[in-house]
């Protein structure tokens, strides 16, 4: 698959090994090069799923007019959202950003053997750990 055009099911299947290794489905938006190399299209896939959820699913779910019109597109989006929810995908970007920082902290611990982040080494991670 290319980073731009991808098959949804293939990308979903690529998400599962990531979850098995890291314990969550929230691939970092600004992933380290090592992760981007191993999972070249997951950042875009996750971003796109959040956009689709916000754009279509919420509009359909909260609007009585749309709710009564089950089209193939709405059905497909509903099935995809449910599949993602079943594996623990987080549609809320704020919570997903928390997972981004958590992932950064795990990587920091793997590289340094501890989680005592110094301000000079990584200011944004330091502030997140401190808060």
Residue pairs with C-beta under 8 A, 6 or more apart in sequence:
1 7
1 10
1 11
1 41
2 41
3 40
3 41
3 44
4 44
6 41
6 44
6 45
8 80
11 41
11 42
11 45
12 80
12 83
12 84
14 39
14 41
14 42
14 45
15 25
15 27
15 42
15 45
15 46
15 87
15 89
16 87
18 25
18 27
18 39
18 42
19 25
19 87
19 88
22 103
22 106
24 88
24 90
24 99
24 102
25 46
25 84
25 87
25 88
25 89
25 90
26 46
26 89
26 90
26 95
26 96
26 99
26 100
26 103
27 35
27 39
27 42
27 43
27 45
27 46
28 35
28 43
28 99
28 100
28 103
28 104
29 43
29 46
29 47
29 96
29 97
29 100
30 43
30 100
31 39
31 42
31 43
32 107
36 43
46 89
46 96
49 80
49 84
49 89
49 91
50 91
50 93
50 96
52 77
52 80
53 81
53 91
54 91
56 73
56 74
56 77
57 77
57 78
57 81
59 66
60 66
60 67
60 74
60 77
60 78
61 67
66 74
81 91
84 91
85 91
90 96
90 99
101 124
101 125
101 128
104 122
104 125
104 128
105 115
105 117
105 125
105 128
105 129
108 115
108 117
108 122
108 125
109 115
115 129
117 125
117 126
117 129
118 126
119 126
